[in-house]
Structures are given as C-alpha cells and as structure tokens.
C-alpha cells in the first residue's frame, strides 16, 4: 500500500527511516513479526520528498529516527519521534 492510501485511511501510520539506523531495523523486525492493526508504510528519509513536501509540519519534526506520523483522512494527527512499536500502539490506542 502506498503512502497516499495510508494517509487517506481512517487511521494510518507513515514511518520514516534512514540508512544505517539500528532502531529502524529493530522496529522493522518487530513489525514484520506482528503487524500494526492499521495500515502503515515505510519510507526512507532520502526518498520521502513527496510526502515531506505535502506535509511540512511532519517534515519539520523529523529529528530522531525512526519517526512516525499518524494520519487520518489526509490530515496529520500525531507525530512520534524515536518511534517504537510500543509508542506507536500506545498513541493509536488513545485515538
């Protein structure tokens, strides 16, 4: 599923990763074992220019990877720096 579909879903998560990011690799492994209950999409920080241009507040907050944005019907509703499976699920459960 592409990022456009994830962003326009009722709830969707975009995860930004980077090269040589050990925490990104760990999160990817965790999510491959047990997926999130909502659609999600991985994008590399260097390849995500289209989504980052469309959502400048999301782009401005990227400082600690992995970085996740939770979207609903095309709007950014939450930003999670240094995202982990637990932190993403905690935010999703509060929505």
N, C-alpha and C positions, 0 to 999 in steps of 0.2 A: 504494500500500500504506500503510495507516495505521500509526501508531506502535505500536499494540498487537501487530500482526503482526510488525513489525520486532524489537521487544523479545523476543518469544517464539520467534524463529527460532534456529537453531543459532548463527549469528553475525549481528548486525545493528547498524547504526550510526544513532544519532539525532544530528542536527546542529541545534544551536540558533543562530539568527542574530538580528540586531537591525536596527532601522531605521537607514538611513544607515551601515551597516557596510561599508566598502570591501573589507575582507578577506573578508567573507561573500559579496559579489558576485563577487569573484575566484574563490573556491572553488566557488561555484555554476556559474560559467562553465567551470571546469576539469572539473567532474563532468558537465556537460551534453555536453562533447566526448567524454569517456571515463568511463563509469560505474565505480563500485566493483564488485568481484566479489561483494559481499554486499548484501543488501537494506539500503536506507537511507531515512531520512525526514527532511525539513526541517521545523522548526517555529520560529516566531518566539518570541522570549523572552516577549513580552507575551501570546501566545496559547497558551503551553505549560503553563498552570497545572495541567492534569490530570496530565500526566506528571511534572511537577516535584513535585507533591504525593505521587504514588505512590513516587517515588524521591528522598527528601530528601537523601541524600548526593550524588546527582547535582546536585540543585538548589543545594546549598550551595557547590559548587565552581565555579559559573558566575561568572567574573570577567573573562575575556578572550574576546571573540568572534572568529571562530566557535568554538563549543565543541562537542565531540563526545563522546558516550558510546557505548561498545561494550558490547553486551548479548549474553547467551547464555541461551536458555531461561528468560527472565524475570528474570535476575539481571544487575546491572551488574558488568562485569568490568574495565573500563578507562575512564579519563577523560582527554581530551586537550584542554588549553587552547590557545587560539590555533591551532586545527586547520588544517592544510593537507592537501592531497591526499597529499603525501609522508609526513607524520607519521601520517596515518590508515592508509595502506598499510603503513608500517613496523610499526606496532603489530599490525595484522591478520596480517602475515607471521610475527610472533613467537608468535602464539597457536596 
